[in-house]
Amino acid sequence: MSVFSKLRGLSRRHAKDDNGNATVEFVIVFPLFVAFVLGGFEVGYYNVVNTMLNRGLDLAVRDVRLGNMSEVTLDTLKTATCDYAKYVNNCEENIHIALEPIDANDFEYPDSLAECIDRSEDVVPNTTFNAGSENELMLVRACVLVDPFFPTSWLGAALEETPGSGYAMVATAGFVNEPNS
């Protein structure tokens, strides 16, 4: 009896045996299931963070419009936005806010959405923070860097990273400065 005939006989015997079928199915399906669950969690996390950032910026801008903020500075606007945005981790360290007047008659949206902090070099972007004058249309743009829960999941790996690690979440709001009289 040759080696090939022995192997053929062995393979026939194992082909009829169905032990381990569940293990093979588990090995194929389980990683797909885990990837789906981790990706779903990541999507939910980013939706919550983005919603809370938008909410925080809108409420902070509302405080500015209503005159509830005594002095509008970068620090007070950051603090107010982060106080309202509860689920944004390390918000005040990772957020950058730009406030600038916009010409209402000849509206031209800025080229970039928002500048973000570069955590790798601890650099804050040089953007304008101008409180504006009476009856002036103001544009507020905020960018916060968020770290993923599962950076190796399909979604965490697919998102575009910003310089200095993290993923950029951007919120934009606008308001008109009310007359002070």
C-alpha positions as CSV (number, residue, x, y, z in Angstrom):
1,M,0.0,0.0,0.0
2,S,1.4,3.3,-1.0
3,V,1.5,6.5,0.9
4,F,-1.0,8.2,-1.4
5,S,-3.6,5.4,-0.9
6,K,-3.1,5.7,2.9
7,L,-3.7,9.4,2.7
8,R,-6.8,8.9,0.4
9,G,-8.3,6.4,2.9
10,L,-7.6,8.8,5.8
11,S,-9.2,11.7,4.0
12,R,-12.3,9.7,3.2
13,R,-12.7,8.7,6.9
14,H,-12.4,12.3,8.0
15,A,-14.7,13.6,5.3
16,K,-17.5,11.5,6.7
17,D,-16.8,12.6,10.2
18,D,-18.8,15.8,11.2
19,N,-17.1,16.5,14.5
20,G,-15.9,20.1,14.8
21,N,-18.4,21.6,12.3
22,A,-19.7,24.0,14.9
23,T,-16.1,25.1,15.7
24,V,-15.4,25.9,12.1
25,E,-18.6,27.9,11.8
26,F,-17.8,29.8,15.0
27,V,-14.3,30.6,13.9
28,I,-15.7,32.1,10.6
29,V,-18.7,33.9,12.1
30,F,-17.5,35.1,15.5
31,P,-14.9,37.7,14.2
32,L,-17.4,39.2,11.9
33,F,-20.0,39.4,14.7
34,V,-17.4,41.1,17.0
35,A,-16.3,43.5,14.3
36,F,-20.0,44.4,13.7
37,V,-20.6,45.0,17.5
38,L,-17.5,47.1,18.0
39,G,-18.2,49.2,14.9
40,G,-21.8,49.7,16.1
41,F,-20.6,50.9,19.5
42,E,-18.1,53.2,17.8
43,V,-20.8,54.7,15.6
44,G,-23.0,55.3,18.6
45,Y,-20.2,56.8,20.6
46,Y,-19.3,59.3,17.8
47,N,-23.0,60.2,17.4
48,V,-23.3,61.0,21.1
49,V,-20.1,63.0,21.1
50,N,-21.0,65.0,18.0
51,T,-24.5,65.7,19.3
52,M,-23.2,66.8,22.7
53,L,-20.6,69.1,21.1
54,N,-23.3,70.7,18.9
55,R,-25.6,71.1,21.9
56,G,-22.8,72.6,24.0
57,L,-21.8,75.1,21.4
58,D,-25.5,76.0,20.7
59,L,-26.2,76.6,24.4
60,A,-22.9,78.6,24.9
61,V,-23.8,80.8,21.9
62,R,-27.3,81.2,23.3
63,D,-25.7,82.5,26.5
64,V,-23.7,85.0,24.5
65,R,-26.8,86.1,22.5
66,L,-28.9,86.6,25.7
67,G,-26.1,88.4,27.5
68,N,-25.7,85.7,30.2
69,M,-22.0,85.6,29.6
70,S,-20.4,88.7,31.2
71,E,-17.3,88.8,29.0
72,V,-16.9,86.8,25.8
73,T,-13.4,85.5,25.6
74,L,-11.9,82.3,24.2
75,D,-11.6,80.8,27.7
76,T,-15.2,81.7,28.8
77,L,-16.6,80.3,25.5
78,K,-14.6,77.1,25.9
79,T,-15.7,76.7,29.5
80,A,-19.3,77.2,28.7
81,T,-19.3,74.9,25.7
82,C,-17.5,72.1,27.6
83,D,-19.8,72.5,30.6
84,Y,-22.8,71.9,28.4
85,A,-21.2,69.1,26.4
86,K,-21.1,66.6,29.2
87,Y,-19.9,63.4,27.3
88,V,-16.9,65.0,25.5
89,N,-13.8,63.7,27.4
90,N,-11.1,66.2,28.2
91,C,-13.1,68.8,26.4
92,E,-11.2,72.0,27.5
93,E,-7.8,70.5,26.7
94,N,-8.9,69.2,23.2
95,I,-11.2,72.0,21.9
96,H,-10.4,74.9,19.8
97,I,-13.0,77.6,19.1
98,A,-12.8,80.4,16.4
99,L,-15.2,83.3,16.5
100,E,-15.2,85.7,13.6
101,P,-17.5,88.3,12.0
102,I,-19.1,87.4,8.6
103,D,-20.3,89.9,6.1
104,A,-24.1,89.3,5.9
105,N,-24.4,91.1,2.5
106,D,-21.7,89.2,0.7
107,F,-21.7,86.0,2.7
108,E,-18.7,83.8,1.9
109,Y,-18.1,80.7,4.0
110,P,-14.5,80.2,5.2
111,D,-12.4,77.8,3.3
112,S,-11.8,75.3,6.2
113,L,-14.5,74.0,8.5
114,A,-12.5,74.5,11.7
115,E,-8.9,74.4,12.9
116,C,-8.0,71.7,15.4
117,I,-5.4,71.5,18.1
118,D,-2.3,69.5,17.2
119,R,-1.7,67.3,20.2
120,S,1.6,65.9,19.0
121,E,3.3,69.3,19.1
122,D,1.0,71.0,21.7
123,V,0.2,73.7,19.2
124,V,-2.9,75.8,19.2
125,P,-3.9,77.0,15.7
126,N,-3.7,80.7,15.0
127,T,-7.3,81.6,14.3
128,T,-9.2,84.7,15.0
129,F,-11.3,85.3,18.1
130,N,-13.1,88.6,17.5
131,A,-16.2,89.3,19.6
132,G,-17.5,91.7,16.8
133,S,-19.6,94.8,17.1
134,E,-23.3,95.5,17.3
135,N,-25.6,94.0,14.6
136,E,-22.8,92.0,13.2
137,L,-23.2,88.4,12.0
138,M,-20.8,86.1,13.9
139,L,-19.7,82.6,12.9
140,V,-18.5,80.3,15.7
141,R,-16.6,77.1,14.8
142,A,-15.4,74.5,17.3
143,C,-13.2,71.5,16.7
144,V,-12.6,68.9,19.4
145,L,-10.3,65.9,19.1
146,V,-11.8,62.7,20.3
147,D,-10.0,59.4,20.9
148,P,-11.7,56.2,19.7
149,F,-12.8,53.5,22.1
150,F,-11.7,50.8,19.8
151,P,-8.9,52.2,17.5
152,T,-8.4,48.8,15.9
153,S,-12.1,48.3,14.9
154,W,-13.0,48.7,11.3
155,L,-14.5,52.1,11.9
156,G,-11.7,53.4,14.2
157,A,-9.1,52.4,11.6
158,A,-11.1,53.8,8.7
159,L,-11.7,57.3,10.1
160,E,-9.2,59.9,9.0
161,E,-6.8,60.9,11.8
162,T,-5.9,64.5,12.4
163,P,-2.4,65.6,13.3
164,G,-1.5,64.7,16.9
165,S,-3.9,61.7,17.1
166,G,-7.6,61.6,17.6
167,Y,-10.5,62.3,15.3
168,A,-11.9,65.8,14.7
169,M,-15.5,66.5,15.6
170,V,-16.6,69.9,14.3
171,A,-19.6,72.0,15.3
172,T,-20.6,75.3,13.7
173,A,-23.0,78.0,15.0
174,G,-23.9,81.5,14.1
175,F,-25.6,84.5,15.8
176,V,-26.1,88.3,15.4
177,N,-24.6,90.6,18.1
178,E,-27.5,92.5,19.6
179,P,-27.3,96.2,20.2
180,N,-26.3,97.1,23.7
181,S,-28.7,100.0,24.1
